[in-house]
Amino acid sequence: MHLQFNWVFKAAIMKKLKITSRPFIISALAAIIIFQTSCRKELLDQEPTTDLAAAQFWTTEADATTALLGAYASTRPLFDRDYYFDGHGEYTRVRSGTLSTVSGNLRLGDAYNNANYNPSGYGAAFDKYYRYLYGGVNRANYVIENVNRMLTQANPTSVPALEAIVGEARLLRGLVYFRLISMWGDVPYLGKVIAENAEVTDIARLPIGQVKDSIMADFTYAFEKLPAKATQLGRASKPAALALRGKMQLYWASWNHFGWPELEGFVASETTANTAYKAAADDFKKVIDDYGLTLYLNGVAGEIDGLGKADKLPNYYHLFTPKANGNSEMIMVFTHGGTGTSQGEELMRDFAGRSHEGSQCWVAPRFEIADRYQLISTGDFAPKLIPMNPSSNPGARTALNSTVNPASYADRDYRMKSTIQWDYEMSIGMVSLQSTGFVPFIYQSWAVPVTIDGKAYTTYNTDGTNSGYVFRKFVRNYAGQGRSDGDFAWPVVRLADVYLMYAEATNQAMGPQADAIELVNKVRRRGNLPNLAPAKTADKATFFDAIEQERIVELIAEGHRGFDLRRWRAIERVWGPPGSAGVWRIDTHGANQTRYYQNTADREYQQNYIFKIPPGERDRNPNLTQNIPHR
């Protein structure tokens, strides 16, 4: 197996390890030390002439912390653009079938490049991501090995801090392996530092159950050794370890309950599933009850402006801005720097359009998401919106329930206005870090003059949507930062997700439970929705539907939907069975845009449930088997 560690480490060094200056700062020393693990063997014996040697480095808690921050730096780029994975679902479009380097600009994050983020045909396109994940494993192992060595000679007063550092590194390793098995099933397990690619050229894939046990051991160790509250923004804590352990058990339960026939040798067990659902629920319950965590601003919906205005946006919108950095809802995050750090997040560039600092709108909502937002008056779905083209239908702007009539969007879940924009909704335009004032979004009207209520505007220039909607979620509504300068702390785990996972786990194990129903209602209240009607919680199936509904609108564009569809074996439910006519994605004007899964063979469905082991890795390692659907 050729895992390209040399490239991973060299890239990290060239980018100064990509540690945010707030709150993390990494020294050049750590770059040199970590780089040594990837050099040719003969270089390892040479003393550096300008920096301390590795043997002289691992002597203090500060040294261990510095190396740990390097491991965080290596792991962050593997998860902080997970919104691309939402393209595997039905409600988010990620532009172009295969995202790759654009004009030499690694805007997408190098690990995410050359992968397919369409709803179909994606299972064979993640070779680079696979290699980068193993780079993250090796970086975590480097910290674990060296700090464990320090522990054998440490002063007793230093032991708790050093064990906590090992716990954080093990949590990162567990997080990366969790992603690996979620996509590829059985994977090689590397429990030590790999200094030479030759060390892994004959390693076989380990059965998923054994890898899962190692992940669980990492999360358990982390839970035992970490503090109840993270010492710095972006560092892990006990509730983060518990939440991830619970999520691992939830996925393990899902694979055993719904089955994973594409994974050779995996035998699903309902008994195992039920045990895992209960264990997951226990972990989530501790996260919910034991650490004083609350939803952002206590889950209060907040203020909302009228249709076509955006001076006052609900609290859910602000949750996805730097205002929420450090809030207890964000159980685990990866941090970014702001302007001038060269370590900002790319959310504005990916979610906004050209009127917003020249952003490129690579990620947009699909038409179908609008109908998922329920009415605050009834707590249930509104009649489906009717696509109409204002160019050919003079009454489209005023017709009842027309998609291009702004009044059709009244009385909806507050998360709708917080998440998407429809015709005549406003956002703040920005150029050269300065505000250009409000710009109205009008589908297919790109940067043209328009008069609204007697006031002149220039319309939102974003040709990156083909649905009739753009995202408001993640798009900053204030000037002063460029499109790549955001300092938002990207959520790896947040409390609302834990609430919904707890509800799912308890429902699968025992049916609807009163405390789980209340937690789902808490999530709904942030959208100013009433509690679930009794009919929505009458039995396991109806409550599952309610939980899925909340996962769709609460977690959209955070990277969950594609993984949910696979673990629930729901691709056929969404897109129809093999050989069917498929499903068109349309726009607000009624035009067909793309049809997915048309006459699709069973084999492609299977390939999307489990990813292809990169052929290049198999060429170098004869012991690396291929997943069944990709043979």
N, C-alpha and C positions, 0 to 999 in steps of 0.2 A: 504494500500500500504506500502510495506517495501522497502524503498529506499536505505537502507544500508548507511546512512549518517555516522554512527559511523566508518565504515571501511574507507570511503573516507577521513574523517578528520584524523583518526589515521594514514593512509598511508601517508598523506601529512606531518604530524609531523615527522614520522619516516624517511622520506626522506628530512627532514629539509625544507619542503615546496617547494623543487625543484625550488627555485628562482635562476636565474643565477647571478653570482657575477659581471657580466658585462652586463647591468648597475645596476641591482637590488641586494640589500642585505636585508635580512629579519632577524629580531631579534628573539631570542627564546621567548621573551615576546609575540609576536604576535601569535606564535604557541600555547602558553598556553591559551591566550584569545580566539582564534578561537576554540580551542579544547573544551572549556567549553560549547559551544553550542550543543555538541554532547554527553555530559556526562549524566548520570542518573540524574533525577530531584534533588535528595537530595544533589548531589555534587555541584549543582549550588549555593547553599547557603553557601558553605564553603569558607573561605578566604584562598588563597594559602599561604604557608609559605615561599616560596622562590621567589615569583614574585608578581607584583602588581595585584590587583583584577581588573575585567573588569570595574567597576565603576570608578576606578582611572586611567584607561587607556585612555578612550575616552575624552581627554581634549585638545589636540593640533592638528594642521594640520599634524604634523609629525606622531602622532598616527594614524590618519585617512589614511595617505599615506601608512604607514606600513601595515595596514590591507588590503588596496587596493592591494598591491603587493602580499599579500597572495591569493587574489581572482584571480589575473593573474596567479599565480602559480597553482591554482586549475583548471583553464580553459585551460592552455597550453596543458596538456597531453590529452585533449579531441579533439585536432585538429592538433597537430604537426606530426601525422603519417597518415594523411588523404590520402597519396599516396596508402595505402592499398585499399581504396575504388575504385581506378582505376581498380582493378581486376574485378569489376562488369561490366566493359566495354569489348571491343573486342581487345584492343591494348596492354594491360599490363597483365602480369601473376604474380600473387602472389602465391608463392609456397604453396602447400597443401591446401586442401579444407577448413579446419578449423584451424586457427592459434591459438595455445594455448601455455601455459608456456612450455619452453623447458629446461629440466633438472634444474628446479627451477629458471631459468633465465627469469626475466620479460623483456626481450629484446624488446618485441613488444610494450611495454607500456601497463600497466595492463588494461586500459579501452578497448583496442582493442583486447584483448585476447578472445579466444573461439568464434570468429566470422568467418563467411564464406565469403571469398573474391573471390569466383569463379563467372563466369558470370551467373550462374543459381543456383537455390536452396538455395539462401542466405537469404530470407526474414524472416526466423524464428530463426536467429542465433545471435542476438545482445542484449541479455538480460543484459549482464554485461555493455555494452556501455550505455544502457538506464539508468541504476542505476547511473553510474558515471556522466552522464549528469545532473541528478538531484542533485548530489553532488555539481556540479559547480553552479547550480541555487542557492542552499542554501548558498554557500559561498558568492556569489554576494549579495544576500538578506541581509546577515549579515552586510556587509559594508553599504548598502543602509539604512537600519534601523538605525544603530548607528550614521552615519554621519547626517542623517536627524534630529536625536535627538540633535546632536551637533548644528545644524543650528538654532534651536529655541532659543539658548542662546549665539550664536556666536557674537563676535565683528564684526561690519559691514565690517571692512577691511579683515576679514577672509572669508566672505561669498562667493566671487567668487571662491576661491581656493577649498573650501569645496563643493560647487555645482559642480565644475569640477570633483572632486573625485566621487561624486554621479553619474555624467554623465558617467564616465568610468565604474563604476560598473554596471550601467544600460545597457551600450553597451555590456558588457560581458554577462549579463543576456539575453539580446535580441539575441546575437549570439548563445547562447546555446539553447534557445527556437526555434530559426530558424532551427537548426539542428534537434531538436525533431520533429517539425511538418513536416519537409521535409521527415522524415522516417516513422513516425507513424500517421500523420494526426492530429486527435483530441487527445489532451493529457491533463492530469491534469495540472492546472496552480497554482503555488505556489508563491504568492506575498509577503510572509513574511518568517521569519526564522522559520524553523521547528527544534525544540529541541528534540522532542520525536517522534518516528515512529507512536505512537498511534494517533498523530494529523492528519495523512493522511490515516488512514485505512478505511475511508469511502468516500474519495473524488472521485468525478466523473470526467470523461474526459470533457474538455471544447471544444465546437465546434471550429474548426480550424480558422474560421473567427474572433472569439473573441480573440484567442491567437495571431493571426496575428496583430490585432489592438493593443494589448499590446506590441508586439515587435516593431511595428511602433512608439508607444509612447516612448518606451525606446530609440530608435535610434534618434527620434526627440529631446528629452530632451538632449541626448548626443551631438547632433549637435549644439544645442543652447548654451551649457555650456562649451564645450571643446575649447581649443586653436586651431588656424589655423594650427599650427605645434606642433607635439608631444614634450613634455618637455624632454623626454628620449627615446632612442631606445627601442621599445617594448611597448610603451604606445600609447594610441589612440588619435585621433585628429578629427577635423571637417571633413576633407575629408574621413576619415575612416568611420565615422558615416553616412555620405551622401552615400558613396559607398554601405555600408551594407543596408541602407534603400532602395536604388535603387534596389539592388539585391533581397530584400524581395518582392518588388513590381513586379519585373520581374518574380519571381517564382509564385507569386499570379496570375499574368496575364497568365502564362503558364498553371497553373492548370485550370483556367477558360476557356482558349482557347482550349486546347487539351483534357480537361476533366480528372476527377479522379473518375471513377465509383466504384473503390474498397473502397472508403471512404464513409461510410454510412452517408446519410443526406447531402452530399455535392452536390450542384446544380450548375453546370457550367453556366456561363453567358458571352456571347460574349461582351455585353455592359460593364460589369465589367472588362473583360480582356482588352478591348481597353483603358479604363480609366487608368488601372494599367500600361499598356505598356507606355502610355504617361507620367505618373507620374514617372516611372522608368527612362525614357529618360531624363526628367527634372533634376532629381538628378544626373545622370551620367554626364550630360552636365555641371553642376556646378563643379563637381569634376575635369573635364577635363579643364575647362576654368578659374576657380577662384583661384587656389592655386599654379600656377606656376610649376606643376608637369610635369616631362618629362620621357620618356622611358630611361632605363639605357644607359648611354653614348649617349643620344639623339637618340637612336634607330639605330645608325650606325652599320653596319654588322661587321666591324672589319676585322682582318686578318685571313686567313685560310691556313693551310698547305696542301701540296699535299697528295694524297692517301697514306696511310700507315705511315704517319708522324703525330706528335702531339706536336711539339714544339710551334706552333702558333695555338691557337684555337679561334674561333669567340667570339664576345662579349656575345652572348646568353649563351655560356657555362659559362662564368665568372659570369653571373647574378645569378647563383645558387651556388656560393661559397661565403665565407665571404667577398670577395672584394666588394660585392654589399650591405653589411650591411649599412643601413643608407641612401641608395640611394632613391630618391623620387619616383621611380617606385614602391617600396615596401610601399604601402599605410598603411598597417597594418601587423605587424609581431609578432611572438612569439620568444623571444630570447633564446639562449642557451649559456652555458659557454664552455670554451675550456679545454685543458689538465689540469688535477689536480682539476677540479671543481666538478666532479661527476654529472655534469649537462649538458653534451654534447649531441648533437643530434645523432641519430642512422643512418643517411643517408648512411654513408660509409659501415656500416655493412650490411645494407639491399640492397644496390644497387651494391656494388662491390663484387669481388670474393676472394678466399683464398690467391691469390697473393698480396692482398692489406690488410695487417694487419690481415690476417686470417678472412676476411669478409665472409659472407655466402650467398650472392646473393639471397635473398628471393624475390626480385622484379626484373623482367626482361621484356624487350619488347617482344611482340609477332611478329612472322614473318610478319604479315600483315601491320604493321606500316610502313615498308620501302617503300611500294608503295604509301604512302600518301605524301611523300616528292617530291615536284614538281621540274621541271628543271629551273635553273636560266636563261637559254637561251630563253625559251618560256613562262615561267610563268604558265605552265600547266603540267599535269601528263605525266610521261614517260611511254613507254610500260611496262607492268607488268614484274617483274622479273621472271625468270624461275628457279625453284628449280632443282638443280643437285647435285648428290653425287659424290665427287671426288674419292671415293674409287672404285666405279664401272664404272665411266665414265672418262677415261684418259684426255679428252678434256674439262672437266668441268671448270678448272681454266682459260681457255682462250676463252671459247665459248661466243658468243655475248649475252649479257644480262643475263648471268648465275648468280645466286645468290652468287656463290663462286668465281667468277671472280671479283677481286677488281675494275677493270675498269668499271664495271657496275654501280658503285656508283658515277661516276664523274658528274660534272655539276649540282649537286643537291642543293636545299635549304641549306644554311649554318647551319640551325638548325639541319639538319640530323647528320652531323659530331659532332655537339655539344651535341647531345642527345644519339645516339646509336653508338655501334661499330660492325663492321662486320669483316669477315676474313681478317687478316693482318693489322687491325688497332691497334694502340699502345696506351698504357697508362702506367703511372708510377707505378711500383710495390713498395711495402713498407713492411718492417719487423722491428719490434722493434723501430718504429719511424724513421727508416732510409730508404732512397731510395735504391732500388735494380736496378734502371734503367728501361728502357722501357721493357715492356712485350707485345708481340703480341697476340691478340686474334685469335685463330683458332678453330672453332667449333669442339668439340669432341676430341680436343688434349689438355689434361689437364696436365700442368707442364711437358712437354717433350722437349728435346733439338730440336732446329730447326735453320737452317741457312738461313738468308734472306740477299740478296745482299752481300754475303761474310762475314756477321757478325753473330756470334753465339748468340742465345737468348734461354730463357726457356719460353715456352708458358704460357699464362694466365691460371691459375688454377681456373676455375669456372665451376663446374658441376651443377650449379643452374639454367641453362637455357636449355630449350628444343626446342628453336626456331631457333638457329643459330645467335642470337644477344644478346648483353648485353648492359646495360645502360652506357653511359658516364656522362649523366646529374646527378648531385649531387655527383659524385665521385671525390674526391680531387686529384689533380695532383701534390701535393707537400708533402714532408715528415714532420715529427715533431708532428703529432697528431695520436692517435690511432683510431681504427674503431668507437669508441663511444665518441670521444673527440671533435667532430666538434662544432664550435661556430657560424655556419650559423643561421641567423634569418629567421625562416620558414615563408613564405608568406601566410597570411590569405586572403588578397586582394592585387592585384597589378594592375598597371595602364593598362597594355596590356589587362587584363581581362575586365576592365571597358570599354576600347575602344570597345571590341567585344560585351559586353553586351549592350552598347549604340547602336551599329549598329543593334543588334537583336531587341531591343525594338522599335527603330524608324522604322525599316523595317516592323515589325508586325503591327504597328499602321498606317504607311503612305506609305509603300513601300520604295524602295531604295532612300536614300537621299545623296546628294553630300558630306556633311560633314562626314556622316557615312562611305561612300565609301573611303574617304581619310584616315580615321582612320584605317580601315582595311588594306589599302595600307601601312600605317606607320608600322603596325605589320609585314607585309610581307617584308618590306625593311630590317628589321633586319636579315632576312634570305637571303638577296641580291636578292630577287625576284623582277621582274618588277610589275608594277601596274596591277590590275585586268583588263582583257580584257572587252570591253563593253558587250559582250555576257554574262559575269558572273554577271552582275548587271542589266540585262535587265528587270527583274521583281522580284516580292517578292520571288518567289520560287527559282530562280537561285541565288539571292543574299543570301538567307538563306543557300543554299548549300555552298557558298563561306565562309560565316561566320562559319559554322560548320567545314569546312575544316581547317580554321585557329585555331579554338578552339582545334581541335584534335592535331595539331602539335605544337602549342604554349604552351598548358597547359598540355601536357601529363605528367603523373605521379605526378600531383599536386592535385589529388582527385576530379576532376570535372566531368569526363566522365560519371560515373555511375549515378550521379545526373542529368546530362543533358539528358541522355537516358530516365530516368523515367519521368522527367517533360515534355519532348516532346512526351511521349508515343511512343518511337522509338524502344523498345526491339524487337517487331515483325519485324520491318523494317531491323534490323541488323541480327537477328537470324532466321527469317522465322516465319510463323504463327504456331499456335498450331497444332500438329499432323504431321508436316513436317519432312523431313529427317534430319533436323538440319544442323549444319555447323562444318566442321573439322577445327581445328587449326593445321597447319603443320609447318615443319621446312625448313631451306634452302636446305636441302638434298632431300626434297620431301616426307619425311616420315610423315604419319598421327600421331598426338600426342593425341589430345583429341577432341571428338565431343560433342558439346553442343546443347541442345534443340532438341535432337532426339526423335521424337514421344512424345513430351512433352505435357501434358494436359493443357488446358486453365487455370486450377486452379493454376498451378505453375507460369504461367505468371502473374496472378493476385497477387499471393503472393509476387512476386518480385517487384511489383509496390507499395506495402505498407507492412510495417513490422509487425511482430507479437508482440502484447503486451506481455511481459514476463509472462508466466503462473504462476510463483511464486508470482508475484505482484498481480495477480487476485485471487490467493488462499487466500491471506491475506486481500483482499479488494473486497467485493461482488459487489461494485458499479463500478468496473472497467470493462467496456465492452471490447469485443474482436473485432478486425477488421474482416470484412466479409470473406475474403478468407481463414482465419486461424481458422474459427470455426469448 
